Every structure is written in C-alpha cells, then in structure tokens.
Amino acid sequence: MKSILIIFLFALPSFSSVLQVQGFDFFYFVLQWPGSFCDTGKQSCCYPNSGKPASDFLIHGLWPNNNDGSFPLNCDPNSSFDPSEISDLINSMDAEWPSMACPSGNSHSFWAHEWEKHGTCVESLFNEHDYFQAALTLKGKAEGILQMLSSSGIEPNDNSYSLSSITEAIKGGIGYTPVIECNQDESGSSQLYQVYLCADTSASNFIACPFFRTESCSSEIKFPSF
C-alpha cells in the first residue's frame, strides 16, 4: 500500500500540469496601437530590424483565459521557442507581430516570450507553429479595425474621442464588444493602447467576451498618430 501511495504522490505534479495546460475557457486576442506604445513617458520604442511597422494595429498576443478572470501562465518550462518552427511565417510575423521594444532586434525574443508565457498553456491544442498561425489568422479577421474607427470619424490624429464611440465602432464591425485598454502619454492623458477581442477555445472565431478586464481608460481618450 505504501508503494502505491508513493507512486500516486509522484504522479500528482504531472496530472496538475495537464490540468493547467487544458484549463481555459477562451482566448484574449490582443491588438496594440504602436503610436501609443511609443508615446508614453514610461518607455521608449525602437523599430525592429524589419523596419517601421505599418500604421495599423499590431498583434500583442493570443492569451488563454478563464471565465472568472484567472489565466494560466508559463505552463511548460521545457518547451522553449524555436524560430525554425515558424520559418514560413517570419514575413507575416514581421509585418503583423513585430517587437517595438528597445533595443532594435529581430522580434524573436518577443515571440519567445509570448510562446513560453502563453502558448505553452495550450500545447494540448497547438504546437508552436499552429499557435502563431492561429493568431495571424485572427489578425486577418480583425484587419479592418482601423477602417471601422475611421468610418466613425475616429482617426489616429492626436485628437481625443469618447471611449464609448471607439467601443461601438469596433463592435459594429466585429460584432462583439471589445475590451479597450489605455495607457498614458507623457502629459498624463489617457490614450487608446490595446484592443482585446475574445475568441473561442479553437482560436477560430470571435465571441462575446465572458470576462471584461477592469477599464483603464478615461471617458475621453486620445488616439495618437504613428
């Protein structure tokens, strides 16, 4: 009986790890406005080796989350990022998912961070290549966000717009209410920073968000140029 108990106890960490990998309810697909990443007093930005990104929303990440607001992180320390696994995606990744952090680089450290922190928690569904491909496919489905805003008279021209008008413009195009995250510019003004869209557990379709992050925005927010 003692030997059976010892075997069971040693098996627990592995069982717990499997639960952690599989335990999530939806994805946050997070898009970042590069003008707001650069226009803040807390950090500087640098263009990647691939050059200045297009003036469009860029991918920040594809993050598994739970309906109660909790989320798994860093689920498999043995699964390191391997750039050779996404060699066919590099051009798309450079365009849609570049790092704006300093110093300038090839964005590999950014992608490694996203895979190891978030991607390893869905390894039961996606290998590394499929994880990044899923995010790129969702980006294609959300490609028109800038146009959705523009059609509502909301332009990246350093002017301020109501948070509700931004939310409604994106909802009108995507079909679901987004979560809007703001940061602050050097003068302390609230500005449009990130758009969170929710996707199902296959990362195939956008869905109504089961959980909304706490708002970090003022009622009027700046939309900086880039």
Stockholm file with secondary structure:
# STOCKHOLM 1.0

chainA/1-226         MKSILIIFLFALPSFSSVLQVQGFDFFYFVLQWPGSFCDTGKQSCCYPNSGKPASDFLIHGLWPNNNDGSFPLNCDPNSSFDPSEISDLINSMDAEWPSMACPSGNSHSFWAHEWEKHGTCVESLFNEHDYFQAALTLKGKAEGILQMLSSSGIEPNDNSYSLSSITEAIKGGIGYTPVIECNQDESGSSQLYQVYLCADTSASNFIACPFFRTESCSSEIKFPSF
#=GR chainA/1-226 SS CHHHHHHHHHHHHHHHHHHHHHCCSEEEEEEECHHHHHSCTTCCCCCCTTCSCCSSCEEEEEEEECTTSCCCCCCCTTCCCCGGGGGGGHHHHHHHSCCCCSSCCCSHHHHHHHHHHTGGGGTTTCCHHHHHHHHHHHHHHTTTHHHHHHHTTCCSSSCEEEHHHHHHHHHHHHSSCCEEEEEECTTCCEEEEEEEEEECTTSSSEECCSSCCCCCCCSEEECCCC
#=GC SS_cons         CHHHHHHHHHHHHHHHHHHHHHCCSEEEEEEECHHHHHSCTTCCCCCCTTCSCCSSCEEEEEEEECTTSCCCCCCCTTCCCCGGGGGGGHHHHHHHSCCCCSSCCCSHHHHHHHHHHTGGGGTTTCCHHHHHHHHHHHHHHTTTHHHHHHHTTCCSSSCEEEHHHHHHHHHHHHSSCCEEEEEECTTCCEEEEEEEEEECTTSSSEECCSSCCCCCCCSEEECCCC
//
